[in-house]
Amino acid sequence: MLTLLATALVSSTAVLAQGGAFTPLASQSFTYTALPYQADPNTGERGHQYGYNICNSTTQGQESLCQTAIINSIDDFCLWGPPEPNSLIGDTEGEAVAWCTKGGHGTRVIPEGALTGVQFMRTPDYIQVTGHIRQERINIAADDSGGEMDPHGADQRGNPLGGLLFSNAWGGGYVQAIEWHNFMGGGVFCLKACDPRGPNAARFCEHIFDRIGCAYNAPAAYEDGVFESCLGENQDFPGIYTSNGVVMTYTQPPESLGPISVRPYEPRIPASSSCTPYTSSALYTDAPPATGAAASSSSTTSRASTSTPRSTATRSTTGTSASATSTPGAGFVGASVSLSALLAGFFAFAVAL
Ligand SMILES: *[C@@H]1O[C@H](CO)[C@@H](O)[C@H](O)[C@H]1NC(C)=O
């Protein structure tokens, strides 16, 4: 098993190396006003970057393949979603495109009624948006328990390949959030963008806990029907918790061991303050109507799911722990086993050794 995974890693690195020097996506800095057409010009086992990073009025629209995302505020942020309807995150994480709350970024715009509860949170080290979503309206299959996107991946090209994230929330114009993570699925979402000036950006925006979802990677209130923008304290680093006064590190088991049936801790939800309430109709004025199957299917599937506390135990097709009741989903036990997930498990295992 370990040999197999190590071989897979070495061979994907070798393929990339044939095209010349390869620099991991998260080791590169980009300037918003001088972006390349594609941040990832490489070819590899996962092919080419699916879309592009130069996004403007000609790319704006619901067919956009823009892969430059923005997170500024509660009324101006993007999430990563599949380009084609009814997709699984596990199958399409490498080609996700930006779905934004506003026009003007050269992207798709999240259709009306998709976001049913949103909290924007600013802390000393990151900004974060969390909430509930009728995910089929941004092309995620209604029953997908989802997964994680971040600028890493087994081949270090990012999920999506070449995906970039910028924010003007830290002042000085658009700044690249080099470290970020975005979990989508199970009717919830979380996007955390770590301030690159902070010493712990890579830890707050950790990418190795891809199987335990928003609740563990981005603990927050997740109140459906509530739209608010808050200040807050930092979370614990994902995977770090304190038990009886002792700081502990969680090790995520590899997918080869089956569903995660036991989680030894409940993540701490940090204190928030200065929350400003909003109504969604005032926030998302650019939202186009929901169309096609997504519009009709959502009226049944999402209504039911948004009116009651979410249970990942019933949402997850592959059997999330029965003890994990009412935990926001987004990434619990993806139905498909991706190489990156396997390798994340491998590295966690290796570190534990
Ligand atoms: C608009 O974006 C497209 C796609 O990235 C690019 O080919 C084109 O050059 C851009 N137009 C301008 C004026 O920058």
The ligand as an SDF file (V2000), in Angstrom:
LIG
                    3D

 14 14  0  0  0  0  0  0  0  0999 V2000
  -10.6250   38.7800  -21.4100 C   0  0  0  0  0  0  0  0  0  0  0  0
  -10.4160   37.4360  -20.9570 O   0  0  0  0  0  0  0  0  0  0  0  0
  -10.1090   36.5350  -21.9940 C   0  0  0  0  0  0  0  0  0  0  0  0
  -10.0790   35.1510  -21.3900 C   0  0  0  0  0  0  0  0  0  0  0  0
   -9.1160   35.0310  -20.3910 O   0  0  0  0  0  0  0  0  0  0  0  0
   -8.7960   36.9440  -22.6510 C   0  0  0  0  0  0  0  0  0  0  0  0
   -8.5000   36.0400  -23.7040 O   0  0  0  0  0  0  0  0  0  0  0  0
   -8.8910   38.3520  -23.1650 C   0  0  0  0  0  0  0  0  0  0  0  0
   -7.6430   38.7580  -23.6280 O   0  0  0  0  0  0  0  0  0  0  0  0
   -9.3550   39.3030  -22.0510 C   0  0  0  0  0  0  0  0  0  0  0  0
   -9.5840   40.6360  -22.6140 N   0  0  0  0  0  0  0  0  0  0  0  0
   -8.9540   41.6960  -22.1530 C   0  0  0  0  0  0  0  0  0  0  0  0
   -9.3140   42.9960  -22.7930 C   0  0  0  0  0  0  0  0  0  0  0  0
   -8.1570   41.6520  -21.2340 O   0  0  0  0  0  0  0  0  0  0  0  0
  1  2  1  0
  1 10  1  0
  2  3  1  0
  3  4  1  0
  3  6  1  0
  4  5  1  0
  6  7  1  0
  6  8  1  0
  8  9  1  0
  8 10  1  0
 10 11  1  0
 11 12  1  0
 12 13  1  0
 12 14  2  0
M  END
$$$$
